[in-house]
Amino acid sequence: MSFWNSRRFAGWSLVFAGILGVAWLARPARVPENVAYVSDEKGGITVIDLRTLDILKQIDLKGVEPRGISLTSDGRYLVTANKDTSDASVIDTRSFRTVRRIHIGTNPEFLKLHPSGKWLFTSHEPASAGAPPKEDAEKKGVWSPPSRIVALDVQNWSIARAFSGGTETEGIEFSRDGKILIVTNEAENTIAVYEVETGKLVREIDVTPYGLRPRGVKVSRNGNTYAVTLEASNKLLLFDQDFALIRSISTRAGPYGVAYDREGRRLLVAAAKAQMLQVYDADALQLMAEVPVGQRCWHFTFTPDDSKILLACGRSNDVHIIDAKTYRPIRVLKGLQMPWGIVTYPRAYGSLDLP
């Protein structure tokens, strides 16, 4: 090759390399995978690497007090319901930057993605100060004002619809076909059933014959049953798809988070006051196992491969990791700041996410 041809070749090589470099720099960051996200009520978001079971990153959300937490179907956006600022934060998981703040109303708490992936439902509780209702108020049955249920459009993060709910709404769930919305009303001791499209209240179930303060609610994999926890009465209720009671059993103290496993064979309950994760046979509701955990573990999730269970424990400021088959403790991650909820990507079965 001649000198001039060599220089020409070298020049084109540099240009080509430069183009590749610019293309590489312009390539968007990827959505993190095999991670868990924890909402820290006194901090922000803790990101856990599910391969190493180490804390990967902690994101300071600057005093918003995030509680409810959810992901969009593609894992690109993480959304938190913020107690102190009465809004929701939309966080791009590729950069961990807050890209949108949406005003919801006083004291938003639970978040749940609709099965279609199009809407994210939350509620806010004007009647609640963020604490359990007082016992004398429960007995008198005096509650005002009611909560408001809000659906966010995940395409443009606008409020798609909003309608009145019960008093101090807690858990949110959907029928498997996405047509029905089920909400537990802690202060009213009711379970409310709504049409998703219209927000029309179609049914209300009084749980006082069985106990007080309904909190967690979860649909089974086949959609035939709904599990509901009664925190103040240490009860687990199982309803059929028409909301007729199938069975009521006693649990350890303070049940809240509840979830089926992917196969629908096990039903797990986080008994927060007892500091125990309980595992039941999903059909017979017979106790299969109990696992000691931390203080005030309200919510939990399986890992995407179903091999482990992670619990967010708010008063011990840690996350407990358990083998999902043997129920043996694997690890405790410390240094969190009042963890409230936990979800993963890819999405997994848990008290806040799938099904």
BELTALIN-V454603 format. One record per helix or strand of 2 or more residues. SS is the DSSP state (2 for helix, 1 for strand). FROM is the first residue (numbers start at 1). TO is the last residue. If there is no record, write none. Layout:
ss=(SS,SS)
from=(FROM,FROM)
to=(TO,TO)
//
This chain:
ss=(2,1,1,1,1,1,1,1,1,1,2,1,1,1,1,1,1,1,1,1,1,1,1,1,1,1,1,1,1,1,1)
from=(3,35,44,54,66,77,87,97,108,119,135,148,159,169,180,190,201,214,225,235,245,255,266,276,287,297,308,318,329,339,349)
to=(26,40,49,60,71,82,92,103,113,124,140,153,164,174,185,195,206,219,230,240,250,260,271,281,292,302,313,323,334,345,350)
//
